[in-house]
Amino acid sequence: MKREKRKPSNTKQEKLNKIRKPTEKQISKPKNGTKTSPFNVWILSGIIILIGFFAFSKYLTGEYLFFFKDIGSDSINQNYPAIIHKINLLKEGFFSKWSFYKGVGDEYVSGIPVEPYGLLRTGIDYIGATYVGANFFIFGRFLRIFIFYFLFTGITAYFYFRTLSVTKFASLLGALLITFSGYMVVGAGWGFSSHIFKAMFLLFAFEQLYLKKRWYFFPFAVIWLSSNPYVLYIYSVFLLLYSVFRFFSEKENKFTSYLKLVGKMILLGFAGLMMNFSQLLRAFLKMYNSPRVAGDASYSNLLSSGQNITEHGNLAGTTILRFFSSDILGTGSNFHGWFNYLEAPLFYIGLITLLLLPQIFIHLDKRKKIIFGTFLGFWILTLFVPYLRYSILAFTGDYFRYGFDFFIPFTFLFFAVYVLNKITENFKLNLPLLAATLIFLIILLFAPYENISSVYIDETLRKTIIVLLVLYTFFIFLFSKQKYQNTAKIAILLLVVSELSYFSYKSYADRVPVTKTEFLKNKAGYADGTTEAVNYIKSTDKTLFFRIEKDYQSGSSIHGSLNDALAQGYYGTTSYSSFNQLNYVRFLEETGLIVKGDETATRWITGFRGYPLLQTFGNVKYQFSKSEHPEFLKFGFDSLTDIDGIIILKNRFFLPFGYTYDKYIEFNDFKKLINYQISVQSLNTIYQDLSRTIKAQELNNIIDRLKPLLGKKFVDYQSFSKAVKSQIGNDSQKYLPTITKYCTLNFKNQITLLNAFVYEKVFDEGINLSNFQKIMPKDTSVILSPERFNFKVYKNITDNLKKDTFQITSFKQSEITGKITLSKTKMLFFTIPFDKGWKIKVDGKNEQLQRINIGFTGIVLPKGEHKIRLYYVPQYYKIANIITVISVIIFWLYLILYIYKKSKLKKREYTKKL
């Protein structure tokens, strides 16, 4: 009889199964879905605050202010002046429409937010501004950023992951990693932290709509994004791709169902756009009517041609290394990667993310592998194919900070959280893959990269990264074991908190901030005596409008400020802004002050600084100088007094706001007055300018190549640029704007502007020229050479313009009233950049303003006395506000009705159950 085989004991197997196989309760999704205990949110908030205090303690306590003197100089040159500017405008009223503090004047419309979050912030800001003043925004700047963006982003991200039914632990880690990602931490210094908050809320709103059928979040997400049309566009593109990925990764979903979802998003998005229509339209018109869109300074042609606008030699190495840390190649101005600290890819999203990412494919079926792989592959492809990246950015620039610094890290994080969630459910982990990932990441850390010297890599940070990667690998392994999962959770959380604290701290430890003590002494460099000088003038000169210029720049950053007027409360001519006034820029281009098509020059506008004749043209009455021997004493300015080391000069030939012409010159004739010539002096100036960015050997070569052109005069820009290109060759496009800037001879066109207004038939057909004398380019009695010009001639010219001038009786930023008496029909000229929003009433009747002098404003008036009222109404202002108000009312009435019906339905169901 055969002995019956004995079945092996199941005792050991059963024990193993208990460890390896999760119970049904563990596999299932969280019972309550997105129902999250307030306690969990408090824990998350507490951890975010804890990390924040470790990383940014001196900024949160106010010892360091969130203004930087290094590469983050925009905080001093833009953010600080914007704060003071806002406070100054509030003194005239809650609402503003125009500001003469910006350049020579620009639209500046303020309004009321249409949603609770914005209303809350505006209310807090208004109370702070009223009772504390500018210090509320200055000393509490980082605290406000931390609360409204870091903290709120973390909470939003947590609810987003919980909406996806991700476990509380994975949701917590995901929220922390996005809150202290490289884009959030480094970008905060430039104001980009708000983008992450808006993007996360958009994804949360989408998932609420898609999974929970809760539609009411989506319009608010669109409202926040639509404050900037470009941000709205770029994140709409991402949402479209994300929604396709999310929808079709589910087996049961069909194309028709997806179209219905898209239809809902379009409808709800439209509701959000209509509620924010007023602000959206203003922002759109500001961008559209700018030199970078409607003007000549656009990157679109260059980028769409497939060319690169910057050197990409070390872009690949920078991109890879910045996945590990934002600061591995240096911090702030000491950054040694591609481009600069902000512009280079900010892809850091936590080291654990890099280790978990490859594990995604062991948790997916074949269909999902294709969909997930395609989505991930698409974003990685944008790194290898710049043209694809440019096209997504609508060929506006070679940016990472707009969109890609969120899209790519978020995709990595989404996959990592997915893996973490799956391991929690089924304890599945591919250990060889995890080990291979660790080895691969370490190889990437030590690999040699083109144009990146090993001396530029922070060795301490690299060693720290290796230690963290090894520890994460070990605890991820333990996390996959049911027996040790709770212990591993605590260890991983502590590691993540430690990593984020240290890495965030590194991003600001070596920055150069303005300290509280320093600010109280010099207000970030703006308390240099200028404000005292301005106040002195205002106390002695009761003229209602005049401009001031300087031969120095204020601000304590490494880059000089061009927004001094905003920060120091005077009307100037300089401006630093992404979107300066289009017609002002055109005037500067056509008069040869900046090179047409030079995008950088349209942002960094030096205005009439350094041009005495144009300062007279532009109502500049005073010049401030820190020089012992001010240059402008030679050009008709008299020294008045010295205030705190600043010499105040007064323009002897000052022209008031609203002077008159009786002559004109046609635009084509005016353009003939500009010539180009390379002189020894211009070569020296070109050398000094280019020496900041070019190596000496290369620069000497450029100067030597230009020497054969010395003394040659070119009658137009085309012939001059052609000659320069023939000498320099392929590099000419890079250096041509600087060379042209110092070789432009434009004295004759400047003196012409003080004799006659420039008439352009294409714009000014409505002007009757019969009462005006026409000036020809060869009329040497009017268009003088520098040799024939003297102060006597200067006085005669300006006296003629001042014979009949506009007398201001009341001056506000967007409304000016006064009177004028004319001896004959003349052109009344205002140095207001032409804008269709400016209206005029002459003797109580509406009249039409004209664009004259290549971008400024004027009107022909007949002989006699006239009462004038100039006032500004932004284009489509009334209709935009009406649309906004009606949309807001309809939305909130519908939402209230919806909530009421839903609560009534719940009561009925509850009653039935009873």
TIZA-868900 format. One line per 10 residues: their letters; for each residue x, y, z of C-alpha. Coordinates in pm, whole numbers, plus 50000, padded with zeros to 5 digits. Each point is the difference from the previous one (the first is absolute). Layout:
// residues N
A> X,Y,Z  ...
This chain:
// residues 914
MKREKRKPSN> 50000,50000,50000  50137,50325,49895  50056,50242,50269  49775,50301,49950  50185,50320,49950  49964,50222,50291  49891,50350,49920  50240,50259,50131  49893,50186,50303  49833,50328,49918
TKQEKLNKIR> 50111,50152,50323  50307,50178,49856  49825,50089,49673  49706,50148,50184  50236,50210,50206  50176,50122,49687  49669,50080,49834  49898,50206,50297  50314,50205,49949  50006,50015,49619
KPTEKQISKP> 49631,50023,49919  49800,50291,50126  49658,49951,50140  49691,50110,49811  49972,50299,50228  50355,50108,49914  49952,49965,49624  49680,50199,49985  49997,50371,49949  49953,50221,50301
KNGTKTSPFN> 49644,49974,50120  49924,50368,50002  50175,50094,49678  50082,50366,50036  49854,50035,50349  50301,50119,50192  50008,50064,50371  50089,50359,50090  50260,49840,50224  50192,49879,49692
VWILSGIIIL> 49997,50350,49850  50128,50141,50329  50281,49744,50002  50094,50094,49644  49985,50371,50083  50215,49945,50307  50266,49815,49799  50003,50270,49730  50044,50268,50267  50274,49792,50167
IGFFAFSKYL> 50192,49964,49672  49940,50366,49927  50147,50114,50330  50309,49785,49954  50053,50107,49640  49891,50365,50015  50008,50092,50370  50176,50332,49950  49754,50099,49727  49696,49897,50203
TGEYLFFFKD> 50119,50186,50309  50081,50310,49795  50374,50007,50066  50048,49958,49625  49759,50166,49759  49899,49817,49683  50190,50244,49775  50325,49889,49840  50308,50186,49887  50135,49711,49789
IGSDSINQNY> 49845,49836,49691  49658,50048,50162  50029,50376,49952  49650,50015,49850  49876,49996,50359  50176,50334,50056  49966,50143,49649  49638,49898,49938  49823,49867,50310  50105,50269,50246
PAIIHKINLL> 49926,50292,49761  49663,49837,49920  49910,50000,50372  50081,50371,50045  49828,50081,49671  49684,49824,50114  49998,50191,50329  50050,50334,49820  49712,49930,49761  49773,49899,50289
KEGFFSKWSF> 50036,50354,50133  49803,50119,49694  49729,49737,50043  49930,49628,50016  49968,49965,49621  50267,50107,49753  50013,49999,49620  50324,50170,49895  50337,50076,50157  50253,50266,49903
YKGVGDEYVS> 50253,49837,50233  50054,49717,49745  50238,50113,49724  49839,50315,49860  49655,49856,50079  49821,49670,49959  49667,49835,50070  49969,49872,50358  49652,49868,50075  49907,49870,50343
GIPVEPYGLL> 49680,49817,50085  49824,49773,50246  50042,49619,49983  49687,49802,49920  50064,49694,50219  50033,49943,50377  50375,49924,50009  50086,50318,49811  49755,50207,50201  50156,49872,50323
RTGIDYIGAT> 50351,50090,49884  49892,50340,49868  49819,50078,50323  50304,49907,50208  50229,50203,49770  49774,50305,50009  49976,49995,50380  50376,49950,50023  50069,50284,49755  49758,50232,50184
YVGANFFIFG> 50129,49946,50352  50362,49890,49949  50090,50135,49656  50275,49860,49779  50166,49823,50295  49709,49754,50009  50102,49871,49656  50374,50030,50057  50057,49841,50340  49722,49744,49962
RFLRIFIFYF> 50076,49913,49637  50137,49650,50051  49748,49916,50273  49718,50080,49755  50167,49793,49726  50048,49710,50241  49638,50000,50118  49822,50073,49673  50217,49780,49778  50214,49748,50190
LFTGITAYFY> 49737,49910,50260  49698,50022,49770  50180,49807,49725  50077,49718,50242  49639,49978,50119  49866,50017,49642  50242,49728,49886  49896,49779,50292  49634,50028,49908  50091,49939,49636
FRTLSVTKFA> 50168,49669,50080  49720,49902,50238  49749,50067,49720  50192,49735,49804  49946,49763,50296  50369,50000,50081  50082,49888,50354  50050,50263,50267  50372,49927,50027  50068,50021,49625
SLLGALLITF> 49784,50314,49979  50197,50157,50285  50334,49927,49833  49874,50121,49661  49874,50325,50154  50331,50064,50178  50208,49926,49691  49805,50240,49776  49995,50268,50270  50378,50003,50031
SGYMVVGAGW> 50088,49917,49641  50277,50193,49826  49754,50208,49799  49808,50099,50310  50300,50080,50219  50231,50171,49751  49713,50145,49796  49857,50170,50310  50272,50263,49973  49863,50099,49660
GFSSHIFKAM> 49628,49955,50073  49953,49661,49831  49878,49819,50312  49651,50126,49916  50012,49798,49676  50031,49673,50190  49709,50084,50227  49782,50083,49698  50114,49691,49810  49930,49767,50293
FLLFAFEQLY> 49658,50153,50054  49927,49955,49629  50084,49628,50023  49799,49966,50321  49703,50172,49833  50030,49769,49697  50006,49684,50213  49705,50125,50205  49808,50051,49677  50110,49672,49844
LKKRWYFFPF> 49978,49764,50298  49755,50169,50237  49781,50198,49756  50065,50312,50208  50005,50275,49740  50021,50312,50217  50379,49996,50057  50092,50020,49633  49890,50361,49926  50211,50128,50291
AVIWLSSNPY> 50308,49820,49866  49947,50173,49666  49949,50339,50168  50338,49976,50175  50181,49889,49687  49835,50257,49773  50158,50290,50185  50287,49932,49762  49886,49889,49649  50330,49828,49927
VLYIYSVFLL> 49990,49801,50323  49639,49908,49918  50109,49879,49655  50297,49795,50114  49816,49822,50283  49699,49941,49775  50232,49811,49765  50124,49794,50294  49647,49932,50124  49898,49879,49655
LYSVFRFFSE> 50287,49750,49988  49950,49902,50364  49625,49944,49951  50064,49773,49700  50253,49804,50203  49773,49970,50304  49683,49919,49809  50133,49739,49763  50209,49825,50263  49666,49863,50126
KENKFTSYLK> 49881,49699,49798  49631,50076,50012  50029,50353,49867  49896,50074,49643  50075,50287,49763  49642,50132,50006  50014,50015,50380  50324,50194,49978  49843,50252,49763  49721,50053,50253
LVGKMILLGF> 50262,50065,50269  50181,50246,49774  49667,50169,49930  49944,50047,50374  50351,50143,50041  49945,50245,49715  49664,50111,50141  50133,50041,50355  50319,50161,49872  49793,50247,49802
AGLMMNFSQL> 49808,50085,50318  50330,50070,50177  50125,50213,49711  49680,50205,49993  50017,50061,50375  50359,50120,49962  49944,50161,49662  50096,50350,50112  50341,49897,50133  50059,49748,49720
LRAFLKMYNS> 49935,50260,49732  50230,50254,50167  50281,49745,50029  49948,49880,49641  50005,50353,49856  50309,50080,50205  50183,49703,49852  49861,50036,49650  50068,50374,49978  50363,49956,50102
PRVAGDASYS> 50332,50009,49811  50034,49624,50042  49670,49922,49826  49869,50292,49792  50345,50156,49967  50323,49891,49834  50163,49831,50301  49878,49642,49983  50179,49665,50019  49728,49821,49803
NLLSSGQNIT> 50164,50024,49656  50338,49888,50132  49864,49708,50202  49750,49881,49739  50290,49981,49753  50152,49731,50220  50299,50204,50115  50110,50010,50362  50005,50339,50168  50265,49902,50256
EHGNLAGTTI> 50298,49772,50023  49889,49651,50103  50346,49849,50064  49942,49924,50366  49622,49975,49998  49992,49617,50008  50231,49974,50301  49818,50280,50183  49664,49833,49938  50112,49663,50136
LRFFSSDILG> 50177,50138,50307  49712,50229,50090  49774,49699,50046  50214,49925,50305  50012,50352,50144  49942,50358,49894  50335,50096,50153  50238,49724,49899  50157,50239,49744  50000,50298,50234
TGSNFHGWFN> 49752,50244,50147  49888,50341,49879  50271,50194,49817  50244,49714,50068  49800,49762,49781  50219,49843,49727  49750,49817,49783  49806,50093,49687  49880,50362,49978  49936,50105,50362
YLEAPLFYIG> 49865,49883,50336  49634,50061,49910  49995,49939,49626  50172,49661,50018  49769,49698,50048  49865,49982,50357  49908,49631,49997  50078,49902,50360  49694,49824,50149  50156,49779,50269
LITLLLLPQI> 50256,49719,49976  49748,49730,50093  49807,50095,49685  50297,49904,49781  50029,49659,50169  49630,49917,49985  49934,50118,49643  50127,49688,49810  49788,49773,50224  49685,50138,49834
FIHLDKRKKI> 50011,49745,49719  49987,49693,50226  49664,50121,50133  49833,50052,49663  49832,49771,49751  50102,50013,49633  49748,50267,49905  50093,50230,50285  50370,49950,49934  49949,50145,49653
IFGTFLGFWI> 49795,50296,50124  50224,50081,50300  50313,49949,49791  49871,50229,49725  49916,50277,50246  50339,49978,50172  50183,49961,49669  49836,50309,49853  50133,50227,50276  50346,49844,49985
LTLFVPYLRY> 49996,50050,49622  49954,50376,50049  50344,50001,50162  50164,49840,49698  49804,50184,49731  50015,50376,50070  49769,50077,49708  49723,49799,50170  50053,50200,50318  49996,50327,49806
SILAFTGDYF> 49675,49906,49827  49828,49922,50332  50117,50342,50119  49850,50154,49683  50353,50106,49896  50009,50275,50263  50340,49904,50145  50226,49717,50113  49838,49972,50342  49997,49732,50264
RYGFDFFIPF> 49860,50226,50273  49674,50036,49809  49838,49660,50019  50277,49746,49960  50141,50049,50350  49661,49872,50115  49893,49756,49724  50304,49773,50013  50059,49982,50379  49627,49959,50063
TFLFFAVYVL> 49982,49708,49754  50288,49831,50183  49829,50063,50334  49663,49873,49878  50159,49671,49892  50199,49971,50324  49691,50056,50217  49815,49743,49787  50278,49748,50074  50001,50082,50371
NKITENFKLN> 49625,49955,50011  50021,49664,49821  50274,49871,50229  49777,50090,50296  49725,49788,49846  50185,49695,49870  50361,50022,50134  50129,49945,49648  50354,50121,49933  50261,49906,49741
LPLLAATLIF> 50313,49994,50214  50252,49950,49712  49842,50296,49819  50023,50211,50315  50367,49909,50043  50069,50073,49632  49825,50335,50034  50218,50090,50297  50318,49909,49808  49882,50190,49692
LIILLFAPYE> 49926,50315,50202  50343,49988,50165  50161,49963,49655  49808,50308,49882  50128,50192,50302  50365,49927,49911  49980,49995,49620  50207,50261,49813  49785,50264,49828  50090,50231,49716
NISSVYIDET> 50098,50351,50113  49938,49916,50367  50322,49981,50199  50005,49769,50300  50113,50295,50213  49658,50157,49951  49819,49706,50161  49927,50035,50371  50186,49697,50135  49836,50012,50344
LRKTIIVLLV> 49658,50006,49840  50092,49714,49767  50112,49783,50292  49681,50086,50188  49794,49896,49697  50176,49663,49982  49940,49932,50370  49633,50094,49964  49958,49785,49688  50146,49696,50180
LYTFFIFLFS> 49781,50056,50308  49689,50049,49785  50078,49678,49812  50023,49807,50325  49679,50142,50146  49807,49957,49675  50099,49634,50019  49874,49983,50360  49685,50186,49895  49916,49712,49766
KQKYQNTAKI> 49997,49762,50296  49675,49994,50188  50173,49928,50326  50222,50309,49982  49778,50238,49805  49899,50221,50291  50361,50034,50112  50105,50077,49644  49728,50266,49974  50139,50187,50296
AILLLVVSEL> 50357,49968,49870  49907,50115,49649  49800,50295,50133  50289,50107,50222  50242,49968,49708  49773,50204,49772  49954,50271,50262  50377,50011,50061  50078,50008,49628  49748,50272,49917
SYFSYKSYAD> 50110,50207,50298  50367,49982,49910  49961,50039,49624  49762,50295,50039  50239,50155,50250  50287,49958,49747  49804,50197,49741  50012,50312,50218  50300,49945,50230  50244,50156,49752
RVPVTKTEFL> 49771,50264,49854  50064,50369,50065  49680,50135,50160  49921,50343,50135  50003,49979,50378  49746,50175,50220  50274,50215,50154  50132,50092,49658  49655,50084,49867  49922,50230,50291
KNKAGYADGT> 50315,50193,49908  49980,50017,49620  49671,49842,49882  50173,49750,49768  50220,50278,49863  49715,50237,49914  50058,50218,50307  50304,50157,49835  49884,50359,50032  49783,49994,49687
TEAVNYIKST> 49669,50000,50189  50117,50295,50210  50100,50183,49682  49661,49927,49845  49819,50122,50311  50209,50318,49999  49902,50075,49639  49633,49928,50068  50008,50241,50293  50157,50282,49796
DKTLFFRIEK> 49854,49944,49653  49620,50005,49984  49983,49911,49631  49743,49719,49978  50195,49789,49753  50367,49964,49910  50245,49717,49962  50331,49926,50171  50300,49807,49870  50324,49880,50159
DYQSGSSIHG> 50354,49910,49898  50004,49709,50247  49786,49701,50092  49868,49918,50345  49946,49657,50156  50259,49779,50169  49993,49701,49763  50272,49897,49755  49782,50136,49718  49913,50368,49992
SLNDALAQGY> 49632,50090,50032  49799,50171,49728  49687,50019,50216  50133,50267,50233  49706,50229,49921  49755,49740,50135  50201,49951,50318  50088,50365,50064  49678,50171,49898  50086,50214,49699
YGTTSYSSFN> 49921,50005,49628  50295,49882,49789  50064,49842,49660  50164,49663,50081  49825,49667,50054  50070,49632,50052  49701,49785,49910  49922,49691,49794  49737,50196,49807  50086,50367,49965
QLNYVRFLEE> 49771,50244,49820  50003,49918,49628  49993,50354,49859  50268,50123,50239  50226,49715,49890  49928,50080,49636  50103,50362,50057  50330,49883,50153  50058,49764,49706  49926,50253,49726
TGLIVKGDET> 50213,50270,50161  50296,49760,50028  50008,49981,50379  49953,49623,49989  50045,49753,49714  49680,49882,49836  49940,49632,50075  50227,49990,50306  49767,49822,50243  50220,50068,50303
ATRWITGFRG> 50004,50375,49929  49619,50008,49999  50000,49872,50359  50295,50198,50139  49905,50348,49884  50251,50274,50087  49763,50257,49848  50137,50354,49957  50276,49949,50255  50320,50153,49863
YPLLQTFGNV> 49822,50199,49723  49957,50367,50102  49803,50105,49690  49754,49713,50043  49967,50079,50369  49884,50348,49902  49765,49843,49745  49866,49767,50274  49928,50260,50274  50306,49911,50210
KYQFSKSEHP> 50046,50299,50228  50256,49866,50247  50308,49782,49976  50151,49826,50305  50370,49928,50009  50244,49837,50242  50297,50118,49799  50226,50277,50133  49991,50155,49652  49660,49916,49847
EFLKFGFDSL> 50018,49953,49624  49665,50172,49943  50139,50336,50115  50138,50017,49646  49657,49952,49845  49783,50277,50138  49943,49876,50356  50077,50224,50299  50104,49877,50344  49741,50084,50268
TDIDGIIILK> 50105,49829,50320  50144,49688,50161  49770,49765,50195  50169,49709,50180  50282,49985,49745  49768,50035,49701  50046,50308,49784  49670,50129,49863  50023,50154,49654  49719,50200,49838
NRFFLPFGYT> 49937,50000,49625  50028,50357,49875  49802,49905,49688  49725,49796,50166  49684,49951,49793  49675,49960,50194  49748,49720,49957  49792,50113,49701  50203,50223,49765  49913,50087,49638
YDKYIEFNDF> 50144,49960,49648  49937,50201,49685  50230,49788,49779  50014,49635,49898  50230,49753,49827  49891,49681,49825  50111,49672,50153  50200,49881,49698  50193,50327,49996  50056,49976,50376
KKLINYQISV> 50153,49652,49960  50257,50138,49754  50147,50212,50280  50145,49697,50181  50348,49892,49891  50242,49734,50123  50374,50035,50051  50266,49809,50190  50242,50228,50182  50293,49936,50234
QSLNTIYQDL> 49778,50105,50292  49721,49764,49895  50249,49711,49969  50118,50065,50356  49641,50006,50128  49913,49682,49810  50304,49832,50156  49896,50103,50353  49643,49878,49949  50085,49663,49843
SRTIKAQELN> 50284,49930,50246  49737,49906,50261  49894,49691,49806  50276,49919,49748  50352,49867,50056  50283,50244,49928  50147,49806,49707  49667,49974,49818  49917,50365,50073  50335,50125,49868
NIIDRLKPLL> 49936,49806,49682  49659,50173,49957  50149,50347,50056  50281,49932,49750  49747,49891,49737  49799,50322,50048  50302,50232,49958  49986,50005,49616  49656,50171,50036  50140,50287,50212
GKKFVDYQSF> 49877,50341,49884  49769,49867,49728  49650,50150,50008  49696,49788,49914  49673,50168,49908  49770,49725,50127  49992,49699,50229  49983,49748,49716  50332,50106,49846  50165,50030,50343
SKAVKSQIGN> 49889,49655,50120  50105,49847,49668  50350,50148,50036  50032,49878,50361  49884,49651,49903  50255,49984,49720  50276,50080,50250  49896,49784,50294  49831,49710,49823  49779,49744,50173
DSQKYLPTIT> 50016,50166,50343  49870,50335,49873  49639,49941,50108  50113,49945,50358  50202,50322,50021  49822,50228,49751  49756,50160,50252  50289,50111,50225  50210,50123,49707  49707,50192,49851
KYCTLNFKNQ> 49913,50154,50335  50333,50184,50020  50035,50085,49631  49669,50179,49942  50018,50370,49911  49663,50144,50096  50067,50361,50098  49815,50134,49696  49680,49807,50067  50007,50113,50363
ITLLNAFVYE> 50030,50367,49908  49725,49949,49743  49760,49878,50270  50047,50337,50169  49899,50181,49682  49727,49792,49839  49774,49706,50071  50043,49677,49803  49705,49920,49774  49927,49645,49883
KVFDEGINLS> 49737,49985,49731  49912,49638,50071  49895,50090,50356  49911,50368,49985  49785,50045,49690  49747,50196,50205  50245,50288,50059  49948,50309,49786  50351,50124,49918  49898,50314,49810
NFQKIMPKDT> 50079,50225,50297  50347,49852,50064  50338,50064,49841  50168,49693,49853  50366,49938,50090  50231,49829,49749  50312,49796,50095  50228,50251,49826  49856,50301,50181  50314,50101,50189
SVILSPERFN> 49829,50299,50159  49802,49760,50216  50189,49671,49988  50335,50103,50137  50324,49808,50017  50168,49964,50344  50264,50254,49893  49740,50274,49939  49801,49935,50315  50038,50229,50304
FKVYKNITDN> 49801,50112,50304  49866,50308,49822  49850,49782,49728  49877,49758,50267  49820,50283,50183  49836,50130,49684  49870,49651,49914  49855,49929,50345  49860,50353,50039  49809,49951,49676
LKKDTFQITS> 49849,49675,50129  49904,50166,50332  49812,50291,49840  49669,49820,50037  49996,49730,50267  49746,49796,50190  49937,50130,50352  49917,49707,50232  49735,50077,50262  49956,49645,50130
FKQSEITGKI> 50224,49696,49961  49923,49636,50079  50150,49687,49850  49705,49937,49770  49836,50342,49984  50158,50336,49916  49815,50329,49959  50121,50341,49893  49977,50281,49745  50194,50145,49711
TLSKTKMLFF> 49992,50319,49794  50129,49970,49642  50118,50285,49780  49930,49788,49691  49914,49644,49902  50260,49769,50152  50074,49642,50097  49967,49958,50377  50249,49727,50096  49989,49781,50313
TIPFDKGWKI> 50285,49767,50096  49749,49723,50063  50078,49678,49809  49714,49961,49755  49725,49776,50132  49646,49978,49868  49877,50012,50358  50091,50369,50032  49703,50225,49921  49974,50377,49976
KVDGKNEQLQ> 49727,50255,50043  50063,50344,49853  49761,50266,50126  49767,49723,50116  49993,49817,49665  50155,49660,49927  50288,50027,49753  50248,49753,49846  50358,49971,50123  50267,49920,49739
RINIGFTGIV> 50318,49794,50012  50291,50233,49917  50377,49999,50056  50018,49628,49925  49810,49888,50306  49881,50294,50207  49673,50192,50020  49877,50330,49857  49702,50191,49867  49961,50289,49755
LPKGEHKIRL> 49822,50296,50162  49881,50323,49838  50089,50352,50112  49839,50115,50325  49940,49895,50361  49920,49636,50074  49913,49797,50307  50155,49653,49987  49914,49680,50182  50219,49696,49939
YYVPQYYKIA> 49880,49674,50155  50087,49636,49964  49752,49717,49947  50165,49663,49922  49884,49837,49679  49678,49799,50045  50004,50097,50369  49625,50039,50046  49889,49700,49796  50264,49780,50168
NIITVISVII> 49880,50102,50346  49637,49944,49905  50079,49649,49872  50192,49923,50319  49729,50126,50237  49717,49819,49818  50203,49676,49980  50087,50011,50370  49636,50057,50100  49873,49717,49776
FWLYLILYIY> 50267,49756,50123  49943,50062,50370  49621,49990,49966  50027,49669,49816  50247,49861,50257  49775,50102,50291  49698,49845,49826  50201,49682,49929  50109,49968,50365  49645,50068,50119
KKSKLKKREY> 49852,49730,49774  50267,49752,50097  49946,50055,50373  49623,49970,49949  50049,49671,49816  50218,49866,50282  49733,50089,50255  49738,49809,49800  50221,49693,49976  50071,50019,50371
TKKL> 49626,50032,50076  49921,49697,49782  50255,49792,50187  49838,50093,50329
